[in-house]
Amino acid sequence: MKCIAAIEVDLNESPIGTKSRADREMHGKPVLTRTIEQMCKSKRIDHLFVLCPSNQSERCTRLVPDELSRRVTVRVRRIDAQPYRALIRTARKWSLDAWRGGIGGTCSMDEYTRSDELALLAHDESAEALLCASACAPLIDPVLIDTMIDHSERTTDEARITFAQAPPGLVGTVYQTDFLMEIGAQHVPPGMVLSYKPDHPMMDLAHKSCCYTAPAAVRHAGGRLIVDTDRAFETVGAYLSTGMPIEAETVGRWLIEKADAEIPDLPREVEIELTTEDQLPGTVLRPRGPAVGRRGPIDINIVAKIARELGAVDDSLVLLGGFGEPLLHPEFDEILSVLREHGVYGIAVRSNCLALSDERIDALVSNKVDLLAAALDAWTPELYRTVHGEDRLEEAVANVRHLAARRAESGFVAPLVVPEMTKSVDTLDEMDAFFDGWVRETGWANFVGYNHYSNRRDDRCVIEMAPPTRRACRRIGTRATVLADGRMIVCDQDYEGRHAAGTLAKATLREIWHSEAMDKVRRRHRGGEYDALSICGKCAEWHRP
């Protein structure tokens, strides 16, 4: 089987919208050069093509090592239109460290696979298959590449695509040319073709022959190895500094150990509670109203302080949520502007959508908020009344549809609207109708597990999802929660605000994130003391990222 490879590169901007690092030096060599060297170690790739904009051809050619010039061709990209690029950028922001998990079923392969351009290339070269990878993947494993191409050749009659469950940047994706021709004609990325569709259901592809089973350390590792963010550049550079071989299983084990041992300089995601005011204070699905108490509204200067710190890191995320309705903050529109002005990469809002007025919709659209998580929790008015104590489902749904229409009029992709349902004993019977119905209408829907907050609320869980063996909490090392009074709590399970690590009125986010209060809890968890806080012992959320 003739298999060629292709990597698309832009020396100015990455596929996810960050500054390109393809020509940036990493341990003495440009990132693109390292990626080319690794891919050319493959024994199954017949030829590697570097696809670039017409005004970058000479610069890209200089990044190809002389000794590899016979195996590598720099070719000008022929198709400039990228109709789905903005959608992929937005949909992948909250899952950059994982091979899949993006909104709408988007995967890491969608970020770097230009199906139309690749279809032309495979056809022109009379290739039976094409391997596509990121141009900024210095740790891509040539042995795993060859193994996957072998697997693709063996399963040609069963699968037209071969991928692996692996951290982004550790391996590429193999496409049969006929499959590329089909999706290329539609100019669509592969993940959108392969994602769940209620009218054409099929088995999860991760359980079919198109998914090559990588070693356990590779499957279980998380972390972005595509060098297009500050954190990814630091991660890959740190691995190269170890001197360990560029081998998938070794890299996977290192990532797992790193995740358990290291605390990032700043949290990847910060959830900011704007207010504890809420139109559904009696809901049984989440802490609201009297159970939470009164806090806020948050001082916009505190939001600006957080935004300045997070904006200095190009993949930081902010969720406006907490234990109240963010749209009720009197300066909600201004808060969105502040977050965007300071360069926060991803902005999401979790809302019950009852206050989704024209003014609020305009603010969401004009500030290009990436995601609106619409906490509806019901498909029928009857269930809505049962779980929320109010008869307002039609109002919320009408507001969601109005937002979708206004966004379409604007020509923007964002905000992506993702209706959410809390999976509980109350909502179980409507889950299928909710998911399928909203996937048809908005493209995606989401389930969140019911949270009993360390048994401080009634247990309405359908089934316990925590693994049988307790380990150190993941969340206290990755994300932070700031309450509407400006305090940062140690743990996002602390809806009453009893365990504050500090206040943003007196300290920076970084200072509180690395405070003694935070570090003490982390040390105790790593030492197996899972009662570090009064709410830790009975927590069932410790395993969630």
C-alpha positions in Angstrom: 0.0 0.0 0.0 1.4 3.4 -1.0 1.0 5.8 1.9 2.2 9.4 1.7 2.1 11.9 4.6 1.1 15.5 4.8 1.5 18.3 7.3 -0.1 21.7 6.9 1.9 24.6 8.3 1.3 28.4 8.7 4.2 30.2 10.1 2.0 33.0 11.4 -1.0 31.4 13.0 -1.7 27.9 14.3 -4.9 26.0 13.4 -6.4 26.7 16.9 -5.9 30.5 16.5 -2.7 30.9 18.6 0.6 32.3 17.4 2.5 29.7 15.3 5.6 28.3 16.8 6.5 26.2 13.7 9.7 28.1 13.1 10.6 28.7 16.8 13.8 27.2 18.1 13.3 24.3 20.5 16.5 22.8 22.0 18.6 24.1 19.0 16.2 23.2 16.2 13.0 24.8 14.8 9.8 22.9 15.8 8.9 22.2 12.2 12.3 20.8 11.5 12.0 18.4 14.5 8.6 17.2 13.3 9.9 16.5 9.8 12.9 14.6 11.1 10.7 12.4 13.3 8.2 11.7 10.5 11.0 10.8 8.1 12.2 8.1 10.4 9.0 6.2 9.4 9.6 3.2 7.2 6.1 3.1 5.8 5.8 6.7 4.6 6.7 7.0 0.9 7.0 10.7 0.9 6.2 13.7 3.1 4.5 16.8 1.9 4.6 20.1 3.7 1.6 22.3 2.7 1.9 26.0 3.3 0.6 29.4 2.1 2.1 30.7 -1.1 4.1 33.5 0.6 5.8 31.1 3.0 7.1 28.5 0.6 10.8 29.7 0.7 10.8 30.0 4.5 9.3 26.5 4.9 11.8 25.0 2.5 14.7 26.4 4.6 13.3 24.5 7.6 13.7 21.1 5.7 17.0 19.5 6.6 19.2 19.1 3.5 19.7 15.4 4.0 15.9 14.9 3.9 15.2 17.0 0.8 14.6 13.9 -1.4 11.9 12.6 1.0 10.2 15.9 1.6 8.4 18.3 -0.7 7.2 21.8 0.2 4.0 22.5 -1.7 1.9 25.6 -1.8 -1.6 25.1 -0.5 -4.2 25.2 -3.3 -7.4 25.7 -1.4 -7.6 28.8 0.7 -11.2 28.6 1.9 -11.6 27.0 5.3 -15.3 27.0 6.0 -15.1 24.9 9.2 -11.9 26.3 10.7 -13.6 28.8 13.0 -16.0 26.1 14.2 -13.2 23.7 15.0 -11.2 26.4 16.9 -14.2 27.2 19.1 -15.4 23.6 19.6 -11.9 22.3 20.7 -11.0 24.9 23.2 -12.0 22.9 26.3 -10.4 19.7 25.1 -7.0 20.6 23.7 -5.2 18.0 25.9 -7.3 15.1 24.7 -7.6 13.3 21.4 -11.4 13.8 21.4 -14.0 15.4 23.6 -14.7 18.6 21.7 -18.2 20.0 21.2 -20.0 18.3 18.4 -17.8 15.3 18.6 -14.7 17.2 17.3 -11.3 15.5 17.7 -7.7 16.6 17.6 -7.5 15.4 14.0 -10.0 18.0 13.0 -7.5 20.8 14.0 -4.9 19.8 11.4 -6.8 17.8 8.7 -7.8 19.8 5.6 -9.8 17.1 4.0 -10.3 18.9 0.7 -6.6 19.8 0.3 -5.5 16.3 1.3 -7.9 14.6 -1.1 -6.3 16.5 -4.0 -2.9 15.5 -2.8 -3.7 11.8 -2.4 -5.3 11.7 -5.8 -2.4 13.5 -7.6 0.1 11.2 -6.0 -1.9 8.0 -6.7 -1.6 7.1 -3.1 -3.9 4.5 -1.5 -3.6 6.1 1.9 -2.4 9.3 3.5 -1.2 10.0 7.0 -1.9 13.4 8.3 -0.3 14.9 11.4 0.3 18.3 13.0 3.3 20.3 11.7 4.2 21.2 15.3 4.6 17.7 16.8 8.3 17.2 17.7 7.4 14.1 19.8 5.5 12.2 17.1 6.5 8.6 17.2 7.6 7.1 13.9 7.3 3.5 15.2 3.7 4.1 16.2 3.1 5.7 12.8 4.4 2.6 11.0 2.3 0.3 13.3 -0.8 2.3 12.5 -0.2 2.2 8.8 0.3 -1.5 9.0 -3.0 -1.8 11.0 -4.7 0.4 8.3 -3.5 -1.9 5.6 -4.8 -5.0 7.4 -8.2 -3.5 8.0 -8.8 -1.8 4.7 -12.0 -3.8 4.1 -13.4 -2.8 7.5 -12.2 0.8 8.1 -11.3 3.7 6.0 -9.7 5.7 8.7 -7.2 4.6 11.4 -6.6 6.6 14.6 -5.3 6.0 18.1 -6.4 7.1 21.5 -3.3 9.1 22.3 -2.3 12.6 23.4 -2.5 15.1 20.5 0.8 15.3 18.7 2.0 11.8 19.6 0.8 10.2 16.4 -1.2 11.1 13.2 -4.3 9.7 11.5 -4.3 7.4 8.5 -7.0 8.0 5.8 -7.9 5.8 2.9 -7.9 7.9 -0.2 -11.5 7.1 -1.1 -12.7 8.3 2.3 -10.7 11.6 1.9 -12.3 12.1 -1.5 -15.8 11.8 0.0 -15.3 14.2 2.9 -13.0 16.4 0.9 -15.8 17.0 -1.6 -17.9 18.3 1.3 -15.0 20.3 2.8 -15.8 18.9 6.2 -13.4 17.7 8.9 -13.4 14.0 9.8 -14.6 14.3 13.3 -17.9 15.8 12.2 -18.5 13.0 9.8 -17.7 10.3 12.4 -19.5 11.9 15.4 -22.8 10.6 16.8 -25.9 11.4 14.8 -29.3 10.4 16.3 -30.8 9.6 12.9 -27.9 7.4 11.9 -26.6 5.8 15.2 -23.6 3.6 15.1 -21.2 2.0 17.5 -18.5 4.2 19.0 -15.6 4.1 16.6 -13.2 3.7 19.6 -14.6 0.1 19.8 -14.1 -0.7 16.1 -11.2 -1.8 14.0 -10.5 1.8 12.9 -9.1 2.5 16.3 -5.7 1.1 16.8 -5.2 0.0 20.4 -2.1 1.8 21.6 -0.3 0.8 24.8 -2.1 1.6 28.1 0.3 4.3 29.0 -0.5 6.1 25.7 -4.3 5.7 26.1 -4.4 6.9 29.6 -2.1 9.9 29.3 -3.3 13.4 28.8 -1.5 16.5 27.7 -1.0 18.5 24.5 2.1 17.6 22.5 1.2 19.8 19.6 3.4 22.9 20.1 0.9 25.6 19.5 0.3 26.9 23.1 2.5 28.2 25.8 1.8 25.2 28.0 2.4 22.7 25.2 5.7 24.4 24.3 6.8 24.1 27.9 5.7 20.5 28.2 7.5 19.3 25.0 10.6 21.3 25.9 10.6 19.7 29.4 10.4 16.2 27.9 13.3 16.9 25.4 15.4 18.1 28.3 15.1 14.7 30.0 17.1 13.1 27.2 14.6 10.2 27.2 13.8 8.6 23.8 11.0 9.9 21.7 8.9 6.8 22.0 5.1 6.8 22.6 4.9 4.6 25.7 7.8 6.4 27.4 6.2 9.8 26.7 2.8 8.5 27.9 4.3 7.3 31.3 6.1 10.6 31.7 2.9 12.6 31.1 1.0 10.6 33.7 3.8 11.1 36.2 4.0 14.8 35.4 0.2 15.2 35.9 0.4 13.6 39.3 3.4 15.5 40.5 3.3 19.1 39.1 1.2 22.1 39.7 1.0 24.5 36.8 2.0 28.1 37.3 -1.6 29.2 36.9 -4.8 27.1 36.7 -5.9 26.1 33.2 -9.5 27.0 33.9 -11.0 29.5 36.4 -14.7 29.4 37.2 -16.0 32.8 38.3 -19.2 33.2 40.2 -20.7 36.5 39.3 -23.6 36.4 41.7 -25.6 34.0 43.8 -28.9 35.5 42.6 -30.9 32.8 40.7 -34.5 32.5 39.3 -34.6 28.8 40.3 -33.6 28.9 44.0 -35.7 25.8 44.7 -34.1 23.5 42.1 -33.2 20.0 43.4 -30.4 19.5 40.9 -27.7 22.0 42.2 -27.0 24.2 45.1 -28.9 27.5 44.8 -30.8 30.0 46.9 -30.9 29.5 50.6 -28.4 26.5 50.4 -25.7 28.9 49.1 -26.5 32.2 50.8 -26.0 35.7 49.4 -22.7 36.7 47.8 -21.8 39.4 45.3 -22.3 40.7 42.8 -18.6 40.4 42.1 -16.6 43.5 41.7 -15.7 43.9 38.0 -12.2 45.0 39.0 -11.6 41.5 40.5 -12.6 40.0 37.1 -10.2 42.3 35.4 -7.4 41.3 37.8 -8.0 37.6 37.0 -8.3 38.3 33.2 -4.9 40.2 33.2 -3.1 37.1 34.7 -4.9 34.6 32.5 -4.5 36.6 29.4 -0.7 36.2 29.6 -1.1 32.5 28.9 -2.5 31.8 25.5 -4.8 28.8 26.3 -6.4 29.9 29.6 -10.1 29.4 30.0 -12.8 31.2 32.0 -16.3 29.8 32.9 -18.8 32.2 34.3 -21.0 30.1 36.5 -20.6 29.2 40.2 -23.7 28.9 42.3 -25.9 31.5 40.8 -27.2 32.9 37.4 -24.3 34.9 35.8 -26.7 36.8 33.4 -28.2 38.5 36.5 -25.0 40.5 37.2 -25.7 44.1 36.5 -22.4 44.5 34.6 -22.5 41.2 32.8 -21.9 42.8 29.4 -18.9 44.8 30.7 -17.4 41.7 32.3 -17.4 39.9 28.9 -15.7 42.9 27.3 -13.0 42.9 30.1 -12.3 39.2 29.6 -11.9 39.7 25.8 -9.8 42.9 26.1 -7.3 41.1 28.3 -6.9 38.2 25.8 -8.6 35.3 27.7 -8.5 32.4 25.2 -11.8 30.6 25.9 -14.9 32.1 27.6 -17.9 30.0 28.5 -21.1 30.9 30.3 -23.4 28.4 32.2 -26.9 29.8 32.4 -30.5 28.7 32.9 -31.3 31.0 30.0 -34.2 32.7 31.7 -32.5 36.1 31.6 -31.3 35.7 28.0 -32.6 39.1 26.8 -31.8 40.8 23.5 -29.2 42.9 25.3 -27.5 39.8 26.8 -27.6 38.0 23.5 -25.9 41.0 21.8 -23.2 40.9 24.5 -22.6 37.2 24.0 -22.4 37.5 20.2 -20.4 40.7 20.0 -17.8 39.5 22.5 -17.6 36.1 20.7 -18.2 34.1 23.8 -17.2 30.6 22.8 -19.8 28.5 24.6 -23.2 28.9 26.3 -24.0 25.9 28.4 -27.8 26.0 28.6 -28.7 24.3 31.9 -32.2 23.2 30.9 -32.3 19.7 32.6 -35.6 18.7 31.0 -37.3 17.8 27.7 -40.9 18.2 29.0 -42.5 21.0 31.1 -43.6 18.4 33.6 -40.1 17.3 34.4 -38.9 20.9 34.5 -41.5 21.7 37.1 -40.5 18.6 39.1 -36.8 19.4 39.3 -36.9 23.2 39.3 -40.2 24.0 41.0 -41.1 26.4 38.2 -43.1 26.2 34.9 -40.6 28.1 32.7 -39.1 25.5 30.2 -40.8 27.0 27.2 -39.5 30.5 28.1 -35.9 29.1 28.4 -36.1 27.1 25.2 -37.5 30.1 23.3 -34.6 32.2 24.5 -32.1 29.6 23.4 -33.6 29.4 19.9 -33.7 33.2 19.7 -29.9 33.3 20.5 -29.2 30.7 17.8 -31.2 32.8 15.3 -29.4 36.0 16.2 -26.0 34.3 16.0 -26.8 33.0 12.6 -27.8 36.5 11.5 -24.5 37.8 12.7 -22.5 35.3 10.6 -20.5 34.3 13.7 -19.9 30.7 14.8 -19.9 31.6 18.5 -21.3 31.2 20.9 -21.9 27.5 20.4 -25.0 26.5 22.3 -24.9 23.3 24.3 -28.1 22.3 26.2 -27.2 20.5 29.4 -29.1 18.0 31.5 -28.1 16.8 34.9 -28.2 13.0 35.0 -30.2 12.0 38.0 -32.9 9.6 39.1 -35.4 12.4 38.3 -34.2 13.0 34.7 -33.2 9.5 33.6 -36.3 8.8 31.6 -35.9 11.9 29.4 -32.2 11.6 28.7 -32.5 10.0 25.2 -35.2 12.4 24.0 -33.2 15.4 25.4 -29.9 14.4 23.8 -31.2 13.4 20.4 -33.6 16.3 20.2 -31.0 19.0 20.9 -28.3 17.3 18.8 -30.7 17.7 15.9 -31.4 21.3 16.7 -28.1 22.8 18.0 -25.6 20.2 16.9 -24.7 18.9 20.4 -26.0 18.4 24.0 -24.3 17.4 27.2 -24.9 15.4 30.3 -23.4 16.3 33.7 -23.5 13.9 36.6 -25.6 14.7 39.6 -23.3 16.0 42.4 -24.3 15.4 46.0 -21.5 17.6 47.3 -20.0 15.2 49.8 -23.5 14.0 50.9 -24.5 17.5 51.9 -27.3 17.3 49.5 -29.8 14.5 48.8 -28.3 11.7 46.7 -30.1 11.7 43.4 -27.3 9.9 41.5 -28.2 7.2 39.1 -25.0 5.3 39.7 -21.7 6.1 41.5 -19.1 7.0 38.8 -16.0 7.4 41.0 -13.4 4.7 40.5 -13.2 2.1 43.3 -9.7 3.1 44.4 -9.4 6.6 45.8 -6.5 8.8 44.6 -5.5 12.4 45.0 -8.0 14.9 43.7 -7.3 16.1 40.2 -9.2 19.3 40.3 -7.3 21.1 43.1 -4.3 21.0 40.7 -5.9 22.1 37.5 -8.8 24.5 38.1 -9.8 27.3 40.4 -13.1 28.7 41.6 -13.6 32.3 42.6 -16.8 33.2 44.5 -18.9 36.4 44.0 -17.4 38.0 47.1 -13.9 37.7 45.6 -12.6 34.8 47.6 -11.0 31.8 45.9 -12.1 28.5 47.5 -9.7 25.6 47.8 -12.3 23.2 46.2 -15.2 23.8 43.8 -17.4 21.5 46.0 -17.4 24.2 48.7 -20.6 26.0 47.6 -21.0 27.5 51.1 -17.6 29.2 50.9 -16.2 27.7 54.2 -12.7 26.9 52.8 -11.2 30.0 51.2 -7.5 30.0 50.2 -7.5 33.8 49.9 -9.2 36.8 48.4 -8.5 38.5 45.1 -9.1 41.8 46.8 -5.7 41.4 48.5 -3.7 38.9 46.4 -3.1 37.8 42.9 -4.5 34.7 41.4 -1.0 33.2 41.2 -0.3 33.9 44.8 -3.5 32.2 46.0 -3.1 29.3 43.6 0.3 28.6 45.2 -0.7 29.6 48.8 0.0 27.5 51.8 -3.7 26.7 52.1 -3.8 25.2 48.6 -0.5 23.4 48.8 -1.3 21.9 52.2 -4.4 20.2 50.8 -2.5 19.0 47.8 0.3 17.6 49.9 -2.1 15.7 52.1 -4.0 14.3 49.1 -0.7 13.1 47.6 0.1 11.5 50.9 -3.2 9.6 50.9 -4.9 11.8 53.5 -8.3 12.2 51.8 -9.8 14.1 54.6 -7.7 17.2 54.1 -10.9 19.3 54.3 -14.2 18.3 56.0 -15.8 18.0 52.5 -13.0 15.7 51.1 -13.8 12.4 52.8 -17.2 11.8 51.2 -16.5 13.5 47.9 -17.4 11.6 44.7 -16.0 14.2 42.2 -12.3 13.8 43.0 -11.6 11.9 39.8 -13.0 14.4 37.3 -10.5 16.6 35.4 
